[in-house]
Amino acid sequence: MSLSPRHLAALAASLAGCLSAGEAPYLEADSQPPSLLSSSPTDGAEDVDPALVATLVFDEPLDPATLSPAFRLADGDGHRQPICLFIPEGPPAAGKSFAVVVKSGTRDAVGCAPRVLAHRTPHTLSVAASVTDLVGNPLAAPLAIHFTTAPGSP
C-alpha cells in the first residue's frame, strides 16, 4: 500500500515533535476501519428540524475524496434528497476525531442553498462502506441513521 503526498504530509505533521533528535520512527500499520462515535440526529430520532443539519463524528480522519459519493439522504419512499457536505478545513490530523456536517440543500456558486425537508416524514441518512480513513481502510459496514422530521407549524 502506498500513501499519497497528502497522506504523507498529514502523517509527518502528526509525528512532528514526537521524536528526539536522531531517534528513528516506529510506525504501527493502521488496519482498523473508521467507526462512527456519534451522530446528531441519533438513529430513531423524532421531531428533527426539517432544515436538517446533521453531524457525524468518526473516531479518525476520513479521506475527503471518498465522502461525497458515499453520503445519501432519502425520504421514506426512497426518493433521494439533495445534501451538502462540510468537513474540517486543513489537513486531517492523525489521532483526532473527524466530523462531517450534512445539510439539506443544494450546492450553488456561494455555498449551500438550504432546502427544508418534508414535515412529519421518515428519512434515512446513509453512508456507504466505501468511505475510507487516510490509509484506505473502509468502514466495516454501511451506516444508516433513521429519523423523522417534526410536524409543520399549525
Number of C-alpha atoms within 10 A of each C-alpha: 5 8 12 11 9 13 18 14 15 17 19 13 14 15 13 8 9 9 11 8 7 6 8 8 10 7 8 6 7 11 11 13 18 22 17 15 13 14 16 16 21 15 15 12 14 17 16 23 18 19 17 19 18 18 18 17 17 19 17 22 23 27 18 16 11 18 18 14 11 14 20 17 21 17 18 13 9 11 10 14 17 16 25 19 19 16 14 12 6 7 13 24 19 19 11 12 17 20 21 19 17 20 22 22 21 15 14 9 6 6 10 16 14 17 16 13 21 16 17 17 18 22 25 21 21 16 20 19 17 18 26 22 24 26 20 20 18 22 20 15 13 13 16 16 18 20 23 23 21 18 15 11 5 3
